[in-house]
Amino acid sequence: MAARYDRRLSILDGGWGAQIGPDLMFQQLEEGYDEGPDNVALICTHQSWGHLKAIVGEEPVGGCLTWTYRQLMKAARDLAIVWEGYGVERGDTIVAFLPSCAEWALGLWVAAILELTFVPLDPMSLAVNSGREQAYPLDMLRTSIVLVSNIRDAYNFDELYPDLKTSARCKIVCHEQVDFFFRGWINLQPEETYRLRASNAGDKPHRLGSEDRAVADDRVAVILFTQESSQHRPKGCPLTVHNIRTALVNQYILPQQRYLVTCPSSSSATLETVMVAWKRGAAVVFPGAVFSAQMTLSAIELHRCTRLVCASLQLEELIKDPSRSQRELDSLESLSVGGGVVRAGLLALGQHALRTQWASSFLTMAEGFGVLGWRSVSLTDRTLESVGTVMPGSMVKICPAVGRNGHVLSRGEEGRLHIGGDAIIQEYLGEAPNGHFYQDSDGVKWFVTNYLATMDKNGLICLTTQLKSSEPVISDDRS
């Protein structure tokens, strides 16, 4: 039951979220499969129809890579068997230096099946000019699988992460052919292996027995990295099964939806969107390895996308694109924009330009997502100025910008946004500074965001300013 607070104060308790239980990450994806095995699960407009045909096993459809839930499940299951053959075990880590693509999706599904930790990373971090001091702290993880796009990235990975050069069980180049045992790197699809597996193929992997379902809710399912600036090292955010399940349980969508996602593959926005879509049996559309306004608009038109999830800078490019007025965009129902403080004026322009029924901004961070949103499915309850209200399983409050975390401001006053609850991580990975986290006198754990915000009389949150990254001053007043 939600705690009751003075409605004049900027604090809200969303009440119970996802109940603690034995649910696995795989079960979240399994729910989407059960909505319809032959529903479309994934479309990658920048990858050809025959790409990874040996792994999928069935004849792909369409002019670009288009997989059903049955095909994606089969490919992930067979790939899981192959990786187990390399010695990959439950609790290991798969790191993916990949753009949004079919291999990225397979990595996430295999991680769910084998109960691995999935770590999506910015592929541009493997650029030649990247310094080792800016590298991800992968030495803290049980890294067994490494996925990169091409041979250049494979070389650079070995230079940046010499300790993992030989310790990783399987290093895979996904988008370029490599010679046999090139510096220990292999290609993703050894065709003869998958042909041998095909005779044993069923619709789904074997369902785990009850003894296997007693898995701790605190198992780390995904690690996202956040970076304050180019001068700071990335900080890892270990999201547990319970964190993710809490964020997904309150999402309302229909299986017929098609989500077009243009956010970076390593972002929390992409993770949240694909997990919500695949849990509900909807389709995910990736329009390119890098953002292109023209390719995005083309994908909306060609694949009849219903929901667009993008960043504010990307929306500006879509609005300015000269080809937009010639596109048939009537399938698009909604526009969701993330990436800091999104101005209502930009949302209004985007809604008009793309001719969507509604538009909204959202707050999602590597430290946790699904904290704020819209409890009602009614579009009339949504406003362009707000990122929503607190969702079940979460808590929010507005406090002074510096110090005095126990002091809650009145409704309408601007202050720093604090978030808590089951969707938020407990701390950063390893020895990264944890000054953003604290626990109040009631035992509630909070995370201090870098956003100034207000809460109105209806409990709607409006982000006003994104502060420059810095460790907040945590005072002794935590009541």
PEWO-V856877 format. One record per residue. N is the residue number from 1. OMEGA is omega as a letter, one per 40 degrees, with the letter a starting at -180 (NA if undefined). Layout:
BEGIN
n->N omega->OMEGA
n->N omega->OMEGA
END
This chain:
BEGIN
n->1 omega->a
n->2 omega->i
n->3 omega->i
n->4 omega->i
n->5 omega->i
n->6 omega->a
n->7 omega->i
n->8 omega->a
n->9 omega->a
n->10 omega->i
n->11 omega->a
n->12 omega->i
n->13 omega->a
n->14 omega->i
n->15 omega->a
n->16 omega->i
n->17 omega->i
n->18 omega->a
n->19 omega->i
n->20 omega->a
n->21 omega->a
n->22 omega->a
n->23 omega->i
n->24 omega->i
n->25 omega->a
n->26 omega->a
n->27 omega->i
n->28 omega->i
n->29 omega->i
n->30 omega->i
n->31 omega->i
n->32 omega->i
n->33 omega->a
n->34 omega->i
n->35 omega->a
n->36 omega->a
n->37 omega->a
n->38 omega->i
n->39 omega->i
n->40 omega->i
n->41 omega->a
n->42 omega->i
n->43 omega->i
n->44 omega->a
n->45 omega->a
n->46 omega->i
n->47 omega->a
n->48 omega->a
n->49 omega->a
n->50 omega->a
n->51 omega->a
n->52 omega->a
n->53 omega->a
n->54 omega->a
n->55 omega->a
n->56 omega->i
n->57 omega->i
n->58 omega->a
n->59 omega->i
n->60 omega->a
n->61 omega->i
n->62 omega->a
n->63 omega->i
n->64 omega->a
n->65 omega->a
n->66 omega->a
n->67 omega->i
n->68 omega->i
n->69 omega->i
n->70 omega->a
n->71 omega->a
n->72 omega->i
n->73 omega->a
n->74 omega->i
n->75 omega->a
n->76 omega->i
n->77 omega->a
n->78 omega->i
n->79 omega->i
n->80 omega->i
n->81 omega->i
n->82 omega->a
n->83 omega->i
n->84 omega->i
n->85 omega->i
n->86 omega->i
n->87 omega->i
n->88 omega->a
n->89 omega->i
n->90 omega->a
n->91 omega->i
n->92 omega->a
n->93 omega->i
n->94 omega->i
n->95 omega->a
n->96 omega->i
n->97 omega->a
n->98 omega->i
n->99 omega->i
n->100 omega->a
n->101 omega->a
n->102 omega->a
n->103 omega->i
n->104 omega->i
n->105 omega->i
n->106 omega->i
n->107 omega->i
n->108 omega->a
n->109 omega->i
n->110 omega->i
n->111 omega->i
n->112 omega->a
n->113 omega->a
n->114 omega->a
n->115 omega->i
n->116 omega->i
n->117 omega->a
n->118 omega->a
n->119 omega->i
n->120 omega->a
n->121 omega->a
n->122 omega->a
n->123 omega->i
n->124 omega->i
n->125 omega->i
n->126 omega->i
n->127 omega->a
n->128 omega->a
n->129 omega->i
n->130 omega->i
n->131 omega->a
n->132 omega->i
n->133 omega->i
n->134 omega->a
n->135 omega->i
n->136 omega->a
n->137 omega->a
n->138 omega->i
n->139 omega->i
n->140 omega->a
n->141 omega->i
n->142 omega->a
n->143 omega->i
n->144 omega->a
n->145 omega->i
n->146 omega->i
n->147 omega->i
n->148 omega->a
n->149 omega->a
n->150 omega->a
n->151 omega->i
n->152 omega->i
n->153 omega->i
n->154 omega->i
n->155 omega->a
n->156 omega->i
n->157 omega->a
n->158 omega->i
n->159 omega->a
n->160 omega->a
n->161 omega->a
n->162 omega->a
n->163 omega->i
n->164 omega->a
n->165 omega->a
n->166 omega->a
n->167 omega->i
n->168 omega->a
n->169 omega->a
n->170 omega->i
n->171 omega->a
n->172 omega->i
n->173 omega->a
n->174 omega->a
n->175 omega->i
n->176 omega->a
n->177 omega->i
n->178 omega->i
n->179 omega->a
n->180 omega->i
n->181 omega->i
n->182 omega->i
n->183 omega->i
n->184 omega->i
n->185 omega->i
n->186 omega->i
n->187 omega->a
n->188 omega->a
n->189 omega->i
n->190 omega->a
n->191 omega->a
n->192 omega->i
n->193 omega->a
n->194 omega->i
n->195 omega->i
n->196 omega->a
n->197 omega->a
n->198 omega->a
n->199 omega->a
n->200 omega->a
n->201 omega->i
n->202 omega->a
n->203 omega->a
n->204 omega->i
n->205 omega->i
n->206 omega->i
n->207 omega->a
n->208 omega->i
n->209 omega->a
n->210 omega->a
n->211 omega->i
n->212 omega->a
n->213 omega->a
n->214 omega->a
n->215 omega->a
n->216 omega->i
n->217 omega->a
n->218 omega->i
n->219 omega->a
n->220 omega->a
n->221 omega->a
n->222 omega->i
n->223 omega->i
n->224 omega->i
n->225 omega->i
n->226 omega->a
n->227 omega->a
n->228 omega->i
n->229 omega->a
n->230 omega->i
n->231 omega->a
n->232 omega->i
n->233 omega->i
n->234 omega->i
n->235 omega->a
n->236 omega->i
n->237 omega->a
n->238 omega->i
n->239 omega->a
n->240 omega->i
n->241 omega->a
n->242 omega->i
n->243 omega->a
n->244 omega->a
n->245 omega->i
n->246 omega->a
n->247 omega->a
n->248 omega->a
n->249 omega->a
n->250 omega->a
n->251 omega->a
n->252 omega->i
n->253 omega->i
n->254 omega->a
n->255 omega->a
n->256 omega->a
n->257 omega->i
n->258 omega->a
n->259 omega->i
n->260 omega->a
n->261 omega->i
n->262 omega->i
n->263 omega->a
n->264 omega->a
n->265 omega->a
n->266 omega->a
n->267 omega->i
n->268 omega->i
n->269 omega->i
n->270 omega->i
n->271 omega->a
n->272 omega->a
n->273 omega->a
n->274 omega->i
n->275 omega->i
n->276 omega->a
n->277 omega->a
n->278 omega->i
n->279 omega->a
n->280 omega->i
n->281 omega->i
n->282 omega->a
n->283 omega->i
n->284 omega->i
n->285 omega->i
n->286 omega->a
n->287 omega->i
n->288 omega->i
n->289 omega->i
n->290 omega->a
n->291 omega->i
n->292 omega->i
n->293 omega->a
n->294 omega->i
n->295 omega->i
n->296 omega->i
n->297 omega->i
n->298 omega->i
n->299 omega->i
n->300 omega->a
n->301 omega->a
n->302 omega->a
n->303 omega->i
n->304 omega->a
n->305 omega->a
n->306 omega->a
n->307 omega->i
n->308 omega->i
n->309 omega->a
n->310 omega->i
n->311 omega->a
n->312 omega->i
n->313 omega->i
n->314 omega->i
n->315 omega->i
n->316 omega->i
n->317 omega->i
n->318 omega->i
n->319 omega->a
n->320 omega->a
n->321 omega->a
n->322 omega->a
n->323 omega->a
n->324 omega->a
n->325 omega->i
n->326 omega->a
n->327 omega->i
n->328 omega->a
n->329 omega->a
n->330 omega->i
n->331 omega->a
n->332 omega->a
n->333 omega->a
n->334 omega->i
n->335 omega->i
n->336 omega->a
n->337 omega->i
n->338 omega->i
n->339 omega->i
n->340 omega->a
n->341 omega->a
n->342 omega->a
n->343 omega->a
n->344 omega->i
n->345 omega->i
n->346 omega->i
n->347 omega->i
n->348 omega->i
n->349 omega->i
n->350 omega->i
n->351 omega->i
n->352 omega->a
n->353 omega->a
n->354 omega->i
n->355 omega->i
n->356 omega->i
n->357 omega->i
n->358 omega->i
n->359 omega->i
n->360 omega->i
n->361 omega->a
n->362 omega->i
n->363 omega->i
n->364 omega->a
n->365 omega->i
n->366 omega->a
n->367 omega->i
n->368 omega->i
n->369 omega->a
n->370 omega->i
n->371 omega->a
n->372 omega->i
n->373 omega->a
n->374 omega->a
n->375 omega->a
n->376 omega->i
n->377 omega->a
n->378 omega->a
n->379 omega->a
n->380 omega->a
n->381 omega->a
n->382 omega->i
n->383 omega->i
n->384 omega->a
n->385 omega->a
n->386 omega->i
n->387 omega->i
n->388 omega->a
n->389 omega->a
n->390 omega->i
n->391 omega->i
n->392 omega->a
n->393 omega->a
n->394 omega->i
n->395 omega->i
n->396 omega->i
n->397 omega->i
n->398 omega->a
n->399 omega->i
n->400 omega->a
n->401 omega->a
n->402 omega->i
n->403 omega->i
n->404 omega->a
n->405 omega->i
n->406 omega->a
n->407 omega->i
n->408 omega->a
n->409 omega->i
n->410 omega->i
n->411 omega->i
n->412 omega->i
n->413 omega->i
n->414 omega->i
n->415 omega->a
n->416 omega->a
n->417 omega->i
n->418 omega->i
n->419 omega->i
n->420 omega->i
n->421 omega->a
n->422 omega->a
n->423 omega->a
n->424 omega->i
n->425 omega->a
n->426 omega->a
n->427 omega->i
n->428 omega->a
n->429 omega->i
n->430 omega->a
n->431 omega->i
n->432 omega->a
n->433 omega->a
n->434 omega->a
n->435 omega->i
n->436 omega->a
n->437 omega->i
n->438 omega->i
n->439 omega->a
n->440 omega->a
n->441 omega->i
n->442 omega->a
n->443 omega->i
n->444 omega->i
n->445 omega->a
n->446 omega->i
n->447 omega->a
n->448 omega->a
n->449 omega->i
n->450 omega->i
n->451 omega->i
n->452 omega->a
n->453 omega->i
n->454 omega->i
n->455 omega->a
n->456 omega->a
n->457 omega->i
n->458 omega->i
n->459 omega->i
n->460 omega->a
n->461 omega->i
n->462 omega->i
n->463 omega->a
n->464 omega->a
n->465 omega->i
n->466 omega->a
n->467 omega->i
n->468 omega->a
n->469 omega->i
n->470 omega->i
n->471 omega->a
n->472 omega->i
n->473 omega->i
n->474 omega->a
n->475 omega->i
n->476 omega->a
n->477 omega->a
n->478 omega->a
n->479 omega->NA
END
